[in-house]
Amino acid sequence: QVHFVESGGGTVQPGESLRLSCRASRMISSTYNPATMAWYRQRPGKQREVVASITRDRTTNYVDSVRGRFTISRDNARKTTYLQMNSLKPEDTAVYYCNVEGLDRDWGQGTQVTVSP
C-alpha cells in the first residue's frame, strides 16, 4: 500500500533547478498529518538516504551535501510536501522518494532526477 506519490523529476544540466512534489494518497485519512515528513534519495549502487525533513511547525533538517541548495516545505492543508532543488550537481542524480520520517515501508515508486552535463 503506497501512501505518497512523488512527481516533478526530470533530466537537467548542472546548475539548473527542479521542484519535487509529494502528495498523500487518496487512501489516506483526511485527518492524517505526520509529525515529520522527509525526502529520501537512492543514488545508483547506494542505499536510500535521508535528504531533508520537515515537521508540522516547519522545523527543517538537511543532509550536509544539499544544505543551502535544497529547500523542503509542506502544505498541511493540501497534504503535500515539496523539495525545491537548486544548483543541481551530477551527484544529485538519484531516485527521490518521500515518506513519513522513520517509516521503512510503503515506499512509492519515487521520481527520477538526472543531472548530466
C-alpha positions in Angstrom: 0.0 0.0 0.0 1.5 3.3 -1.2 0.8 6.3 1.0 2.6 9.0 -1.0 3.1 9.8 -4.7 6.2 11.6 -5.9 6.4 13.8 -9.0 8.5 16.5 -10.6 11.7 14.8 -11.5 13.4 15.1 -14.8 16.7 15.5 -16.6 18.6 18.8 -16.2 22.1 20.2 -16.6 24.3 21.1 -13.7 23.3 24.4 -12.0 19.6 24.1 -13.0 16.6 23.5 -10.7 13.8 21.2 -10.2 10.8 21.2 -7.8 9.6 17.8 -6.5 6.1 17.3 -5.1 4.9 14.6 -2.7 1.2 14.2 -2.3 -0.7 12.0 0.0 -2.7 9.1 -1.5 -6.4 9.5 -1.5 -6.5 6.3 0.5 -5.0 8.3 3.5 -7.5 9.7 6.0 -8.1 13.4 5.7 -7.0 13.8 9.3 -3.6 12.1 8.8 -0.9 14.7 9.2 2.5 13.2 10.1 4.7 14.9 12.6 7.7 14.8 10.3 7.9 14.3 6.6 11.1 13.5 4.8 12.6 13.3 1.3 14.9 10.5 0.6 17.1 9.6 -2.4 18.8 6.5 -3.7 21.8 7.0 -5.8 23.0 4.3 -8.2 24.6 1.5 -6.2 23.9 3.1 -2.8 21.3 2.7 -0.1 18.4 5.0 0.3 19.3 8.1 2.4 17.5 11.0 4.0 18.0 14.3 2.2 15.7 16.6 4.1 12.9 16.6 6.7 10.3 19.0 7.9 8.0 19.0 11.0 4.4 20.2 11.2 5.6 23.5 12.6 8.2 23.8 9.7 11.4 22.9 11.6 13.7 21.6 8.9 16.8 19.5 8.6 19.1 18.8 5.7 22.0 16.5 4.9 25.2 18.4 4.6 25.6 17.7 0.9 22.3 19.6 0.0 22.2 22.3 2.7 22.0 25.7 1.1 20.8 24.3 -2.2 17.6 22.4 -1.4 14.6 23.7 0.4 11.9 21.4 1.9 8.4 22.8 2.6 4.9 21.4 3.2 1.4 22.4 2.8 -0.5 20.7 5.5 -4.0 21.6 4.1 -3.1 20.1 0.8 -1.2 17.2 2.4 1.7 17.9 0.0 5.4 18.1 0.7 7.8 19.8 -1.7 11.5 19.8 -2.4 13.0 22.8 -4.2 16.3 21.7 -5.7 18.6 24.5 -6.9 22.2 24.4 -8.2 21.9 20.8 -9.0 25.0 18.7 -9.3 25.7 15.4 -11.1 26.0 13.7 -7.7 22.4 14.6 -7.0 21.3 12.1 -9.6 19.0 9.6 -7.9 15.5 8.3 -7.4 13.8 10.6 -4.9 11.2 9.3 -2.5 9.1 10.9 0.2 7.6 9.3 3.3 6.9 9.7 7.0 10.3 10.0 8.7 11.4 6.7 10.0 8.7 4.7 8.3 10.6 2.0 6.4 7.7 0.6 4.5 5.0 1.5 1.9 7.5 3.2 -0.4 6.2 4.7 -3.6 7.9 4.4 -7.0 9.8 7.7 -6.5 10.7 10.2 -9.1 13.9 10.1 -11.2 16.3 13.1 -11.1 19.1 13.1 -13.6 21.8 15.8 -13.6 24.0 15.4 -16.6 26.4 17.8 -18.4 
